[in-house]
Amino acid sequence: RNSDREHPEMRLIVHKNETQSPPFFTEDFSGGIPAGWTNVDNNGGGVLWRTTTTGALNTTTPVDKQLNPTGTSASNGYLILDSDSAGAVNVNSDLATAAINCAGHANVHLTFNQYFAQYGSSTGVVKISNDNVNWVDIHHAEAGLVTDSGTANPYSVDIDISAQAANQSTVYI
């Protein structure tokens, strides 16, 4: 579950062990937002996550110009929550996976690429849940950023989510 200003490239890979086995769940968003996922505008500002291959609609600021699509899934599409192009609206949108079955997997990692641009005091949070009701923060994209700065593009993230996902038949991210 993600609430974020800019997060254009996210490739989701959940796997047993990055170095020893292939992923058991992947999503590269080449077909858009998958069926069964939820995409919610929490405050009615009209801004939802979308897929793109071209980046932000507004590239007038130095940070936005870094939104060139780069990384592993840039050529076939990636997700973006483009608040800067939305104008003067408060953006608060969540994107959540359908249930992912992690049963039989004792070591589970969430791996993705991101780009997060920090304007003011924005946040980008990745959360995990076993019931789609109670969520635990597992990653803050804005951590360590100052105003008008951004992460590397792409910035590779690998989070050990075994504490929440190992051997669970129902996992939402």
N, CA, C and O atoms as a DFTB+ gen file, in Angstrom:
692 C
 N C O
     1  1       0.882      -1.161       0.000
     2  2       0.000       0.000       0.000
     3  2       0.914       1.204       0.000
     4  3       1.839       1.280       0.809
     5  1       0.681       2.111      -0.861
     6  2       1.600       3.223      -1.055
     7  2       0.853       4.537      -1.034
     8  3      -0.176       4.685      -1.695
     9  1       1.367       5.492      -0.276
    10  2       0.868       6.861      -0.333
    11  2       2.074       7.726      -0.613
    12  3       3.035       7.714       0.157
    13  1       2.045       8.474      -1.692
    14  2       3.287       9.058      -2.132
    15  2       3.086      10.185      -3.109
    16  3       2.060      10.249      -3.787
    17  1       4.044      11.068      -3.190
    18  2       3.951      12.158      -4.166
    19  2       4.430      11.663      -5.520
    20  3       3.645      11.615      -6.468
    21  1       5.674      11.302      -5.631
    22  2       6.203      10.828      -6.903
    23  2       6.862       9.472      -6.657
    24  3       7.697       9.351      -5.760
    25  1       6.522       8.502      -7.396
    26  2       7.081       7.165      -7.231
    27  2       6.959       6.445      -8.558
    28  3       6.266       5.432      -8.644
    29  1       7.626       6.951      -9.611
    30  2       7.279       6.518     -10.944
    31  2       7.617       5.085     -11.290
    32  3       6.902       4.482     -12.090
    33  1       8.641       4.520     -10.746
    34  2       8.955       3.172     -11.170
    35  2       8.889       2.242      -9.988
    36  3       9.641       2.391      -9.024
    37  1       8.003       1.296     -10.059
    38  2       7.908       0.302      -9.006
    39  2       7.749      -1.050      -9.652
    40  3       6.734      -1.334     -10.289
    41  1       8.728      -1.860      -9.491
    42  2       8.641      -3.229      -9.980
    43  2       8.615      -4.107      -8.759
    44  3       9.573      -4.125      -7.986
    45  1       7.553      -4.825      -8.573
    46  2       7.343      -5.646      -7.402
    47  2       7.850      -7.049      -7.654
    48  3       7.436      -7.713      -8.603
    49  1       8.746      -7.489      -6.799
    50  2       9.243      -8.859      -6.879
    51  2       9.257      -9.415      -5.466
    52  3       9.989      -8.925      -4.606
    53  1       8.464     -10.420      -5.231
    54  2       8.471     -11.085      -3.930
    55  2       9.113     -12.438      -4.165
    56  3       8.705     -13.175      -5.063
    57  1      10.111     -12.767      -3.367
    58  2      10.831     -14.004      -3.624
    59  2      11.323     -14.651      -2.345
    60  3      11.350     -14.029      -1.283
    61  1      11.713     -15.914      -2.466
    62  2      12.223     -16.659      -1.322
    63  2      13.570     -16.101      -0.856
    64  3      13.714     -15.696       0.298
    65  1      14.507     -16.085      -1.718
    66  2      15.852     -15.655      -1.370
    67  2      16.498     -15.130      -2.646
    68  3      16.666     -15.875      -3.611
    69  1      16.853     -13.873      -2.651
    70  2      17.321     -13.196      -3.857
    71  2      18.459     -13.928      -4.550
    72  3      18.528     -13.929      -5.779
    73  1      19.342     -14.542      -3.799
    74  2      20.516     -15.150      -4.414
    75  2      20.342     -16.641      -4.688
    76  3      21.144     -17.214      -5.426
    77  1      19.323     -17.293      -4.120
    78  2      19.242     -18.734      -4.249
    79  2      18.040     -19.257      -5.018
    80  3      18.066     -20.403      -5.467
    81  1      17.002     -18.476      -5.185
    82  2      15.842     -18.998      -5.888
    83  2      15.159     -17.898      -6.692
    84  3      15.272     -16.715      -6.369
    85  1      14.451     -18.301      -7.741
    86  2      13.759     -17.295      -8.550
    87  2      12.545     -16.739      -7.804
    88  3      12.056     -17.366      -6.864
    89  1      12.062     -15.579      -8.214
    90  2      10.875     -15.001      -7.589
    91  2       9.663     -15.919      -7.743
    92  3       9.527     -16.607      -8.756
    93  1       8.795     -15.930      -6.753
    94  2       7.549     -16.686      -6.879
    95  2       6.373     -15.771      -7.196
    96  3       5.268     -16.249      -7.453
    97  1       6.600     -14.460      -7.180
    98  2       5.583     -13.485      -7.576
    99  2       6.296     -12.274      -8.153
   100  3       7.200     -11.728      -7.522
   101  1       5.901     -11.851      -9.342
   102  2       6.469     -10.632      -9.925
   103  2       5.361      -9.834     -10.587
   104  3       4.343     -10.382     -11.011
   105  1       5.577      -8.539     -10.667
   106  2       4.682      -7.656     -11.412
   107  2       5.521      -6.536     -11.982
   108  3       6.162      -5.800     -11.231
   109  1       5.531      -6.391     -13.306
   110  2       6.312      -5.312     -13.921
   111  2       5.430      -4.202     -14.487
   112  3       5.940      -3.234     -15.051
   113  1       4.107      -4.335     -14.341
   114  2       3.135      -3.311     -14.726
   115  2       3.076      -3.050     -16.226
   116  3       2.546      -2.025     -16.655
   117  1       3.614      -3.969     -17.029
   118  2       3.552      -3.792     -18.481
   119  2       2.113      -3.839     -18.994
   120  3       1.828      -3.319     -20.073
   121  1       1.211      -4.452     -18.240
   122  2      -0.193      -4.506     -18.628
   123  2      -1.047      -3.517     -17.866
   124  3      -2.272      -3.635     -17.859
   125  1      -0.424      -2.547     -17.226
   126  2      -1.161      -1.579     -16.412
   127  2      -1.300      -2.060     -14.980
   128  3      -0.592      -2.969     -14.548
   129  1      -2.209      -1.449     -14.254
   130  2      -2.468      -1.866     -12.874
   131  2      -3.250      -3.170     -12.939
   132  3      -4.297      -3.230     -13.584
   133  1      -2.756      -4.217     -12.278
   134  2      -3.380      -5.536     -12.388
   135  2      -4.816      -5.583     -11.843
   136  3      -5.174      -4.842     -10.927
   137  1      -5.610      -6.455     -12.421
   138  2      -6.966      -6.709     -11.925
   139  2      -6.884      -7.171     -10.478
   140  3      -5.992      -7.940     -10.120
   141  1      -7.790      -6.714      -9.662
   142  2      -7.820      -7.099      -8.260
   143  2      -7.070      -6.148      -7.344
   144  3      -7.254      -6.195      -6.127
   145  1      -6.236      -5.295      -7.895
   146  2      -5.549      -4.292      -7.096
   147  2      -6.517      -3.137      -6.855
   148  3      -7.413      -2.901      -7.665
   149  1      -6.344      -2.417      -5.751
   150  2      -7.192      -1.260      -5.489
   151  2      -6.378       0.010      -5.659
   152  3      -5.208       0.065      -5.282
   153  1      -7.003       1.026      -6.228
   154  2      -6.389       2.319      -6.502
   155  2      -7.376       3.358      -5.978
   156  3      -8.416       3.593      -6.594
   157  1      -7.055       3.982      -4.842
   158  2      -8.017       4.811      -4.121
   159  2      -7.492       6.232      -3.936
   160  3      -6.365       6.432      -3.483
   161  1      -8.313       7.208      -4.288
   162  2      -8.055       8.624      -4.023
   163  2      -8.704       8.921      -2.657
   164  3      -9.927       9.008      -2.557
   165  1      -7.891       9.074      -1.627
   166  2      -8.405       9.199      -0.259
   167  2      -9.030      10.544       0.069
   168  3      -9.797      10.638       1.028
   169  1      -8.726      11.593      -0.699
   170  2      -9.272      12.903      -0.337
   171  2     -10.069      13.566      -1.461
   172  3     -10.435      14.735      -1.338
   173  1     -10.339      12.864      -2.528
   174  2     -11.176      13.404      -3.589
   175  2     -10.502      14.413      -4.483
   176  3     -11.187      15.163      -5.179
   177  1      -9.164      14.460      -4.490
   178  2      -8.441      15.410      -5.336
   179  2      -8.359      14.997      -6.793
   180  3      -7.908      15.775      -7.634
   181  1      -8.791      13.775      -7.104
   182  2      -8.811      13.323      -8.490
   183  2      -7.516      12.732      -8.995
   184  3      -7.387      12.490     -10.195
   185  1      -6.544      12.488      -8.121
   186  2      -5.255      11.965      -8.567
   187  2      -5.111      10.522      -8.098
   188  3      -5.159      10.230      -6.903
   189  1      -4.932       9.624      -9.071
   190  2      -4.744       8.205      -8.796
   191  2      -3.422       7.741      -9.381
   192  3      -2.831       8.415     -10.224
   193  1      -2.969       6.591      -8.927
   194  2      -1.819       5.950      -9.548
   195  2      -2.182       5.611     -10.986
   196  3      -3.329       5.276     -11.281
   197  1      -1.189       5.701     -11.890
   198  2      -1.405       5.339     -13.280
   199  2      -0.123       4.739     -13.835
   200  3       0.952       4.900     -13.258
   201  1      -0.247       4.051     -14.951
   202  2       0.940       3.534     -15.619
   203  2       1.361       4.511     -16.704
   204  3       0.536       5.230     -17.268
   205  1       2.643       4.525     -16.984
   206  2       3.197       5.416     -17.995
   207  2       4.508       4.845     -18.519
   208  3       5.126       3.998     -17.873
   209  1       4.922       5.302     -19.669
   210  2       6.269       5.037     -20.176
   211  2       7.006       6.346     -20.420
   212  3       8.165       6.342     -20.834
   213  1       6.330       7.477     -20.162
   214  2       6.920       8.778     -20.488
   215  2       7.223       9.647     -19.279
   216  3       7.863      10.685     -19.442
   217  1       6.799       9.281     -18.074
   218  2       7.137      10.055     -16.897
   219  2       6.094      11.076     -16.520
   220  3       4.923      10.944     -16.878
   221  1       6.523      12.110     -15.788
   222  2       5.625      13.139     -15.276
   223  2       5.089      14.006     -16.407
   224  3       5.732      14.174     -17.443
   225  1       3.907      14.548     -16.186
   226  2       3.311      15.460     -17.158
   227  2       3.936      16.852     -17.065
   228  3       3.981      17.581     -18.056
   229  1       4.412      17.216     -15.887
   230  2       5.024      18.530     -15.645
   231  2       6.505      18.318     -15.367
   232  3       6.856      17.677     -14.377
   233  1       7.364      18.832     -16.202
   234  2       8.805      18.665     -15.979
   235  2       9.498      20.019     -15.938
   236  3      10.573      20.189     -16.514
   237  1       8.881      20.986     -15.255
   238  2       9.436      22.332     -15.220
   239  2      10.453      22.542     -14.101
   240  3      11.303      23.426     -14.203
   241  1      10.382      21.748     -13.040
   242  2      11.322      21.923     -11.943
   243  2      12.515      20.991     -12.118
   244  3      12.392      19.960     -12.779
   245  1      13.661      21.329     -11.545
   246  2      14.838      20.466     -11.685
   247  2      14.595      19.054     -11.181
   248  3      15.098      18.097     -11.772
   249  1      13.840      18.902     -10.107
   250  2      13.576      17.566      -9.579
   251  2      12.698      16.780     -10.536
   252  3      12.936      15.591     -10.746
   253  1      11.684      17.414     -11.125
   254  2      10.807      16.726     -12.073
   255  2      11.550      16.291     -13.325
   256  3      11.201      15.274     -13.924
   257  1      12.558      17.036     -13.728
   258  2      13.305      16.674     -14.928
   259  2      14.037      15.354     -14.747
   260  3      14.432      14.721     -15.726
   261  1      14.221      14.934     -13.493
   262  2      14.856      13.645     -13.220
   263  2      13.882      12.492     -13.412
   264  3      14.278      11.333     -13.292
   265  1      12.628      12.778     -13.705
   266  2      11.625      11.729     -13.842
   267  2      11.694      11.011     -15.180
   268  3      10.715      10.396     -15.603
   269  1      12.831      11.080     -15.848
   270  2      13.018      10.298     -17.059
   271  2      12.817       8.835     -16.707
   272  3      13.305       8.385     -15.670
   273  1      12.118       8.084     -17.533
   274  2      11.916       6.682     -17.211
   275  2      13.208       5.895     -17.361
   276  3      13.672       5.654     -18.475
   277  1      13.778       5.502     -16.249
   278  2      14.979       4.676     -16.253
   279  2      14.742       3.500     -15.325
   280  3      13.852       3.546     -14.476
   281  1      15.514       2.471     -15.475
   282  2      15.391       1.316     -14.601
   283  2      14.891       0.097     -15.347
   284  3      14.747       0.113     -16.569
   285  1      14.633      -0.947     -14.603
   286  2      14.381      -2.254     -15.198
   287  2      13.095      -2.353     -15.980
   288  3      13.038      -3.114     -16.946
   289  1      12.054      -1.617     -15.610
   290  2      10.785      -1.767     -16.322
   291  2      10.377      -0.503     -17.080
   292  3       9.227      -0.381     -17.501
   293  1      11.295       0.421     -17.255
   294  2      10.950       1.688     -17.900
   295  2      10.433       1.514     -19.317
   296  3       9.543       2.256     -19.733
   297  1      10.951       0.579     -20.057
   298  2      10.554       0.440     -21.454
   299  2       9.149      -0.131     -21.630
   300  3       8.513       0.113     -22.655
   301  1       8.655      -0.883     -20.652
   302  2       7.325      -1.470     -20.804
   303  2       6.291      -0.859     -19.871
   304  3       5.152      -1.325     -19.834
   305  1       6.652       0.156     -19.130
   306  2       5.704       0.851     -18.270
   307  2       6.041       0.723     -16.798
   308  3       6.686      -0.233     -16.367
   309  1       5.596       1.695     -16.048
   310  2       5.788       1.706     -14.605
   311  2       4.678       2.546     -13.991
   312  3       3.913       3.186     -14.712
   313  1       4.586       2.549     -12.684
   314  2       3.540       3.286     -11.987
   315  2       4.033       4.659     -11.566
   316  3       5.208       4.844     -11.248
   317  1       3.117       5.618     -11.568
   318  2       3.438       6.967     -11.113
   319  2       2.233       7.545     -10.380
   320  3       1.085       7.353     -10.781
   321  1       2.519       8.241      -9.322
   322  2       1.533       9.095      -8.656
   323  2       2.086      10.496      -8.840
   324  3       2.982      10.923      -8.112
   325  1       1.552      11.197      -9.807
   326  2       2.133      12.443     -10.295
   327  2       1.410      13.646      -9.682
   328  3       0.572      14.272     -10.331
   329  1       1.736      13.954      -8.454
   330  2       1.055      15.054      -7.761
   331  2       1.451      16.414      -8.313
   332  3       0.631      17.332      -8.314
   333  1       2.657      16.566      -8.771
   334  2       3.118      17.859      -9.247
   335  2       2.342      18.309     -10.485
   336  3       2.060      19.497     -10.645
   337  1       2.002      17.381     -11.344
   338  2       1.246      17.709     -12.542
   339  2      -0.232      17.943     -12.253
   340  3      -0.963      18.421     -13.121
   341  1      -0.677      17.613     -11.050
   342  2      -2.095      17.744     -10.703
   343  2      -2.483      19.169     -10.348
   344  3      -3.670      19.475     -10.233
   345  1      -1.508      20.038     -10.174
   346  2      -1.820      21.413      -9.791
   347  2      -1.906      21.552      -8.287
   348  3      -1.277      20.798      -7.544
   349  1      -2.674      22.503      -7.851
   350  2      -2.733      22.825      -6.423
   351  2      -3.785      21.985      -5.702
   352  3      -4.743      22.521      -5.144
   353  1      -3.599      20.674      -5.719
   354  2      -4.490      19.785      -4.978
   355  2      -3.671      18.964      -3.997
   356  3      -2.505      18.655      -4.242
   357  1      -4.296      18.622      -2.895
   358  2      -3.654      17.766      -1.915
   359  2      -3.823      16.323      -2.371
   360  3      -4.949      15.848      -2.514
   361  1      -2.726      15.628      -2.599
   362  2      -2.767      14.264      -3.113
   363  2      -2.560      13.277      -1.976
   364  3      -1.608      13.388      -1.202
   365  1      -3.465      12.311      -1.887
   366  2      -3.351      11.235      -0.911
   367  2      -4.015      10.022      -1.543
   368  3      -5.233       9.860      -1.460
   369  1      -3.220       9.178      -2.167
   370  2      -3.745       8.025      -2.889
   371  2      -3.035       6.756      -2.455
   372  3      -1.837       6.757      -2.172
   373  1      -3.797       5.679      -2.409
   374  2      -3.270       4.365      -2.039
   375  2      -3.417       3.408      -3.206
   376  3      -4.420       3.425      -3.919
   377  1      -2.416       2.584      -3.390
   378  2      -2.466       1.488      -4.344
   379  2      -2.131       0.235      -3.565
   380  3      -1.085       0.177      -2.918
   381  1      -2.990      -0.770      -3.609
   382  2      -2.760      -2.007      -2.852
   383  2      -2.895      -3.211      -3.771
   384  3      -3.762      -3.250      -4.645
   385  1      -2.030      -4.185      -3.563
   386  2      -2.072      -5.419      -4.328
   387  2      -3.315      -6.226      -3.967
   388  3      -3.935      -5.999      -2.928
   389  1      -3.664      -7.155      -4.821
   390  2      -4.576      -8.221      -4.442
   391  2      -3.784      -9.125      -3.487
   392  3      -2.577      -8.946      -3.322
   393  1      -4.445     -10.072      -2.873
   394  2      -3.751     -10.976      -1.945
   395  2      -2.656     -11.755      -2.676
   396  3      -2.871     -12.270      -3.773
   397  1      -1.491     -11.831      -2.057
   398  2      -0.356     -12.599      -2.573
   399  2      -0.170     -13.786      -1.638
   400  3      -0.108     -13.618      -0.420
   401  1      -0.080     -14.977      -2.201
   402  2       0.083     -16.191      -1.401
   403  2       1.572     -16.458      -1.181
   404  3       2.292     -16.817      -2.113
   405  1       2.023     -16.279       0.056
   406  2       3.421     -16.519       0.418
   407  2       3.580     -17.812       1.213
   408  3       4.645     -18.061       1.779
   409  1       2.525     -18.643       1.262
   410  2       2.594     -19.916       1.987
   411  2       3.717     -20.776       1.406
   412  3       3.894     -20.847       0.189
   413  1       4.461     -21.418       2.282
   414  2       5.564     -22.262       1.846
   415  2       6.854     -21.513       1.587
   416  3       7.833     -22.110       1.140
   417  1       6.876     -20.219       1.860
   418  2       8.074     -19.405       1.637
   419  2       8.497     -18.777       2.964
   420  3       7.814     -17.893       3.483
   421  1       9.606     -19.227       3.501
   422  2      10.068     -18.781       4.817
   423  2      10.874     -17.494       4.769
   424  3      10.963     -16.788       5.774
   425  1      11.458     -17.176       3.629
   426  2      12.292     -15.981       3.488
   427  2      11.717     -15.157       2.333
   428  3      11.876     -15.522       1.168
   429  1      11.049     -14.049       2.658
   430  2      10.348     -13.274       1.637
   431  2      10.891     -11.845       1.616
   432  3      10.974     -11.187       2.653
   433  1      11.254     -11.380       0.437
   434  2      11.732     -10.012       0.236
   435  2      10.832      -9.302      -0.763
   436  3      10.301      -9.916      -1.689
   437  1      10.672      -8.015      -0.564
   438  2       9.994      -7.146      -1.519
   439  2      11.074      -6.298      -2.170
   440  3      11.806      -5.584      -1.485
   441  1      11.176      -6.375      -3.484
   442  2      12.216      -5.669      -4.219
   443  2      11.560      -4.816      -5.293
   444  3      10.708      -5.298      -6.040
   445  1      11.956      -3.540      -5.375
   446  2      11.416      -2.662      -6.408
   447  2      12.353      -1.500      -6.641
   448  3      13.235      -1.224      -5.829
   449  1      12.152      -0.813      -7.770
   450  2      12.841       0.441      -8.074
   451  2      11.881       1.575      -7.803
   452  3      10.675       1.444      -8.014
   453  1      12.419       2.698      -7.331
   454  2      11.586       3.865      -7.080
   455  2      12.322       5.129      -7.473
   456  3      13.549       5.158      -7.565
   457  1      11.552       6.158      -7.699
   458  2      12.060       7.522      -7.713
   459  2      11.051       8.336      -6.935
   460  3       9.862       8.334      -7.256
   461  1      11.517       9.033      -5.914
   462  2      10.638       9.848      -5.081
   463  2      11.193      11.257      -5.039
   464  3      12.349      11.465      -4.672
   465  1      10.371      12.223      -5.415
   466  2      10.751      13.632      -5.369
   467  2      10.090      14.270      -4.162
   468  3       8.877      14.162      -3.981
   469  1      10.880      14.930      -3.342
   470  2      10.388      15.539      -2.104
   471  2      10.116      17.029      -2.313
   472  3      11.021      17.801      -2.629
   473  1       8.861      17.412      -2.131
   474  2       8.468      18.821      -2.155
   475  2       7.819      19.113      -0.818
   476  3       6.858      18.440      -0.445
   477  1       8.318      20.096      -0.090
   478  2       7.732      20.387       1.223
   479  2       7.904      19.210       2.150
   480  3       9.022      18.767       2.411
   481  1       6.796      18.708       2.644
   482  2       6.856      17.587       3.587
   483  2       5.988      16.428       3.107
   484  3       5.091      15.984       3.823
   485  1       6.247      15.949       1.922
   486  2       5.488      14.837       1.370
   487  2       6.005      13.504       1.915
   488  3       7.117      13.416       2.435
   489  1       5.179      12.481       1.785
   490  2       5.567      11.149       2.246
   491  2       5.266      10.115       1.180
   492  3       4.358      10.284       0.366
   493  1       6.023       9.068       1.197
   494  2       5.806       7.902       0.337
   495  2       6.006       6.669       1.183
   496  3       7.137       6.334       1.537
   497  1       4.929       5.993       1.510
   498  2       4.997       4.892       2.462
   499  2       4.581       3.590       1.796
   500  3       3.541       3.524       1.141
   501  1       5.389       2.563       1.965
   502  2       5.021       1.211       1.552
   503  2       4.627       0.479       2.823
   504  3       5.342       0.502       3.826
   505  1       3.459      -0.179       2.757
   506  2       2.916      -0.878       3.921
   507  2       2.595      -2.319       3.557
   508  3       2.483      -2.665       2.381
   509  1       2.448      -3.153       4.580
   510  2       2.109      -4.560       4.379
   511  2       1.002      -4.943       5.347
   512  3       0.904      -4.396       6.446
   513  1       0.166      -5.891       4.927
   514  2      -0.952      -6.344       5.752
   515  2      -1.232      -7.813       5.470
   516  3      -0.975      -8.304       4.371
   517  1      -1.756      -8.505       6.462
   518  2      -2.207      -9.880       6.282
   519  2      -3.723      -9.980       6.201
   520  3      -4.264     -11.053       5.935
   521  1      -4.423      -8.843       6.434
   522  2      -5.883      -8.878       6.423
   523  2      -6.511      -7.744       5.601
   524  3      -7.736      -7.637       5.541
   525  1      -5.698      -6.908       4.977
   526  2      -6.155      -5.766       4.185
   527  2      -6.888      -4.723       5.034
   528  3      -7.628      -3.895       4.503
   529  1      -6.680      -4.768       6.347
   530  2      -7.281      -3.814       7.279
   531  2      -6.201      -3.171       8.144
   532  3      -6.127      -1.947       8.251
   533  1      -5.371      -3.997       8.754
   534  2      -4.299      -3.522       9.634
   535  2      -2.990      -3.523       8.855
   536  3      -2.554      -4.553       8.341
   537  1      -2.364      -2.333       8.779
   538  2      -1.173      -2.156       7.954
   539  2       0.033      -1.790       8.799
   540  3      -0.093      -1.094       9.806
   541  1       1.217      -2.265       8.382
   542  2       2.487      -1.964       9.040
   543  2       3.388      -1.270       8.023
   544  3       3.567      -1.769       6.913
   545  1       3.958      -0.116       8.396
   546  2       4.904       0.589       7.526
   547  2       6.179      -0.241       7.396
   548  3       6.732      -0.704       8.394
   549  1       6.641      -0.425       6.158
   550  2       7.887      -1.163       5.951
   551  2       8.932      -0.346       5.192
   552  3      10.097      -0.738       5.113
   553  1       8.508       0.802       4.630
   554  2       9.465       1.628       3.884
   555  2       8.920       3.047       3.761
   556  3       7.742       3.255       3.471
   557  1       9.807       4.022       3.990
   558  2       9.474       5.438       3.786
   559  2      10.380       5.985       2.691
   560  3      11.582       6.147       2.900
   561  1       9.807       6.268       1.525
   562  2      10.584       6.751       0.384
   563  2      11.195       8.122       0.642
   564  3      12.238       8.450       0.076
   565  1      10.556       8.930       1.493
   566  2      11.026      10.294       1.754
   567  2      12.144      10.367       2.788
   568  3      12.714      11.438       2.997
   569  1      12.466       9.268       3.431
   570  2      13.465       9.262       4.504
   571  2      14.795       9.843       4.024
   572  3      15.355       9.396       3.023
   573  1      15.286      10.835       4.745
   574  2      16.579      11.439       4.458
   575  2      16.582      12.510       3.381
   576  3      17.633      13.085       3.096
   577  1      15.436      12.794       2.773
   578  2      15.397      13.808       1.717
   579  2      15.069      15.181       2.292
   580  3      14.334      15.299       3.273
   581  1      15.620      16.203       1.673
   582  2      15.292      17.584       2.021
   583  2      14.392      18.141       0.916
   584  3      14.229      17.520      -0.134
   585  1      13.814      19.312       1.162
   586  2      12.922      19.941       0.179
   587  2      13.600      20.079      -1.181
   588  3      14.789      20.390      -1.262
   589  1      12.843      19.849      -2.235
   590  2      13.301      19.942      -3.623
   591  2      14.476      19.026      -3.929
   592  3      15.412      19.406      -4.631
   593  1      14.412      17.823      -3.395
   594  2      15.419      16.821      -3.716
   595  2      14.704      15.517      -4.039
   596  3      13.504      15.374      -3.807
   597  1      15.456      14.581      -4.572
   598  2      14.868      13.291      -4.902
   599  2      15.856      12.169      -4.668
   600  3      17.053      12.399      -4.493
   601  1      15.343      10.961      -4.666
   602  2      16.199       9.797      -4.544
   603  2      16.958       9.606      -5.850
   604  3      16.704      10.307      -6.829
   605  1      17.865       8.680      -5.862
   606  2      18.503       8.285      -7.119
   607  2      17.414       7.772      -8.057
   608  3      16.344       7.364      -7.606
   609  1      17.687       7.793      -9.364
   610  2      16.707       7.326     -10.338
   611  2      17.376       6.335     -11.279
   612  3      18.141       6.747     -12.150
   613  1      17.108       5.035     -11.129
   614  2      16.229       4.457     -10.124
   615  2      16.961       4.222      -8.807
   616  3      18.189       4.139      -8.759
   617  1      16.188       4.120      -7.763
   618  2      16.700       3.771      -6.441
   619  2      16.184       2.371      -6.138
   620  3      14.975       2.164      -6.027
   621  1      17.089       1.413      -6.004
   622  2      16.705       0.021      -5.774
   623  2      16.442      -0.213      -4.289
   624  3      17.249       0.140      -3.429
   625  1      15.295      -0.813      -4.020
   626  2      14.879      -1.092      -2.648
   627  2      14.707      -2.598      -2.500
   628  3      14.088      -3.243      -3.346
   629  1      15.252      -3.156      -1.429
   630  2      15.079      -4.577      -1.102
   631  2      14.754      -4.651       0.380
   632  3      15.591      -4.329       1.224
   633  1      13.530      -5.076       0.696
   634  2      13.067      -5.115       2.085
   635  2      12.763      -6.555       2.460
   636  3      12.004      -7.235       1.769
   637  1      13.354      -7.018       3.553
   638  2      13.028      -8.340       4.079
   639  2      11.679      -8.236       4.786
   640  3      11.577      -7.636       5.856
   641  1      10.649      -8.820       4.184
   642  2       9.309      -8.759       4.765
   643  2       8.911     -10.105       5.380
   644  3       7.729     -10.379       5.583
   645  1       9.904     -10.931       5.671
   646  2       9.632     -12.256       6.220
   647  2       8.838     -12.192       7.518
   648  3       7.986     -13.049       7.755
   649  1       9.096     -11.198       8.365
   650  2       8.378     -11.097       9.643
   651  2       6.869     -10.988       9.440
   652  3       6.097     -11.470      10.268
   653  1       6.445     -10.362       8.351
   654  2       5.021     -10.190       8.088
   655  2       4.490     -11.194       7.060
   656  3       3.307     -11.530       7.097
   657  1       5.330     -11.677       6.148
   658  2       4.833     -12.433       5.013
   659  2       5.200     -13.917       4.992
   660  3       4.527     -14.700       4.322
   661  1       6.239     -14.317       5.702
   662  2       6.696     -15.712       5.626
   663  2       5.564     -16.677       5.965
   664  3       4.908     -16.559       7.001
   665  1       5.356     -17.627       5.070
   666  2       4.376     -18.702       5.232
   667  2       2.946     -18.216       5.407
   668  3       2.098     -18.951       5.912
   669  1       2.675     -16.993       4.997
   670  2       1.310     -16.438       5.090
   671  2       0.596     -16.638       3.757
   672  3       1.176     -16.382       2.702
   673  1      -0.634     -17.084       3.793
   674  2      -1.376     -17.313       2.554
   675  2      -2.012     -16.029       2.020
   676  3      -2.439     -15.979       0.866
   677  1      -2.075     -14.999       2.853
   678  2      -2.695     -13.740       2.432
   679  2      -1.793     -12.578       2.818
   680  3      -1.658     -12.256       3.998
   681  1      -1.180     -11.951       1.826
   682  2      -0.303     -10.804       2.060
   683  2      -0.700      -9.712       1.062
   684  3      -0.823      -9.961      -0.137
   685  1      -0.895      -8.514       1.578
   686  2      -1.201      -7.334       0.748
   687  2      -0.066      -6.343       0.924
   688  3       0.470      -6.187       2.020
   689  1       0.301      -5.668      -0.173
   690  2       1.349      -4.649      -0.116
   691  2       0.810      -3.387      -0.746
   692  3       1.516      -2.381      -0.815
